Amino acid sequence: RLYFDAHPELLAPGTRLLHFAPEPTMMKMFAEGLLYRTADLESPLAEDHVDITELPYDDASFNAVLCLHVLEHVPGDRAAMGEVRRVLKPDGWAIVMVPIDPDRPTQEDLSVTDPGERLRLYGQSDHVRQYGYDIVDRLRDAGFEVRVDRFAAELPDEDVRQYGLSRTDDVFFCS
């Protein structure tokens, strides 16, 4: 929410926005003025129940895509990134956020299925990987130009505490 408050130009009226794993507070913010679609594999909040690795939408059908804290749950993250790129218009943008370990490259072992072991390895029992900053390479491989916006790192300490943020809550702005 803070990012969009700082960048209101991203949400111009008429923007066709696809939002994965929609959060109720964000849904309210996007409901007016945008052509807004929500999607998730299972969430009852989503309008469309879809697999992000095989999207049913036409090529170049959205001006903008939000994919916030989704990819760390998806075994086929590279396929998902490719699908997000496919449904994005050529002049569109996508915002991707994932938990980052700034000290290591991405760690993943898809054969690990035990929730306790996933918690130990990736910080949450339903994560299939822990990303490092090499996520930028994965996004570029999917066809994106990527700008890493270290937005949370620049916020006042009070805001970071109040909103429960981490200094590594980076925004990967993809075009």
N, C-alpha and C positions, 0 to 999 in steps of 0.2 A: 504494500500500500504506500509506504514511504517513497519507494522508487517512482511510482506513478505520480505521486504528488510533486516530485521533483522534475518529472518529465511528462507534463500533461499533453504535449504535442503527440505523444504516441497513441493517445486515445481520441483521435479526431472523430467527430460524429460520422457515422456510416462505416466505420472500420468493421470489417468482418473478422471476428476474433474467435479462435478455437482455444478452449481452456481445458487442459487435462487435470484430473483429480481436483475438481473445483472446491474451493473453501467457501463456506457460507458468507463470510464477510466480504470476500473478493467478488462473489457472485452479485451481491447487492451493488457494489461499486460499478460493475460492468453492465448491469441490467438496462440502464437508460442511455440512449444515444448510440449504442453499438449494435451491430448484428452479431449477437452473442450466442455461441454454441458450447455446451459443456460435454465432456466425454471422459469415460473411465471404464475400466474392465468390469468393476463390480459396484462401485458406489451408487447408492440410491439417489444421491444428489444429482448425478449426471443424467442429461437428456439421452445421450447415446451411450450404449454399452458396447464398447469396441476394444479390440486389441490394437495397441499403439504400433505394433509391428506389421499390421495389415489393415490399414485404415480404409473405410468404405467411401471416402470422399474423393471427388474429382481432383485431378491435378490442378494446381494453382488456384485453389478455391477459397483461400483465406489470406487476408492482409497481415494477420498477426496470429501467433501461436504462443500460448503460455504452457510451459512444461516445468512445473516447480516441484522438486522433490519427488520425481516419478522414476527417472531412469535407473536409479540405484536399486529399484525393485524389479526391473525388467531383464530377464536373462539375455534377450536379443537386443541389447541397447543400440548396437550399430544399425540394425534393421529399423528400429524405432526412429533413430535420428534421420535415416534416409526417408522414411515416411513423412516425418515432419517437414523435411525439405521439399518433398514432392508436392504436398498440399499447400505449400506457401507460394504466394504470388512472387514473380521475379523481383518486384520492388518491396516485398514484405519484410517482416522481421519476426524473429522468435526469441523469447527469453527462456533460457534454461538455467535452472538452479539445481545443484546437487550438494550433498555434504562433501567437503574437501578435506583431505589430509595434505597440508601444504608441504610436508616433509618427505613424501614418498610418491612414486608413480601409482597408478591405479592397481589395486590388489583385487583379484577375483579368482574364484575356483568354483565353477558352476556345479561341480560334483558335491559340494558341501550343501546338504539339505537340512541338517539338524539345526533347529532354531537357536539352541544354546551356543553352538559353534559359530553360527552366523553372527550372533550377538558379540561373541568374543572377537571375531575377525573383522566385522564390518560395522560394529556399533549399534546394530539393531537387528532383531531376530528375523525380520522379513526382508532385509537387504541381501542382494546377491553380489555386491561389490562395494569397495570403498574407493572412491575416485581420488586421484591426484590431479595436478594441473595438466597432465597429459590428456585430460578430457578435451582440451582445445584441439588436439590433433585428431581425435575421433570425430569431433564436430566438423573440422575442416575436411576430413576424409568423406564426410557425408555431403559435401558441396557448399558448406557455409563459409563466409568470412566471419571471423569471430573477434569481438572486442571484449576483453575482460574488464568489467567495471567493478572495482573494489569499493562499492558503494557503502557497505556496512563498516568497512575499515575507516571511512572518513566521517562517520557519524559521531556526535558527542557521546561520551561514556554514558550519560544519563539516558539517551535514546536506546543505546545498545542494551542496557539493563532493563528499561521499561518494556521493551518489545521482545525481550528474550532472544536477542540476536547473537550471533557469533561474528567475530571480526573476519572470519573466512566465509561469510555468507555472500559470496561473490555472485554477480549477475553476469552470465555469459550471453552477451547480446549478439545474436546471429542474424546475418543478412545474406 
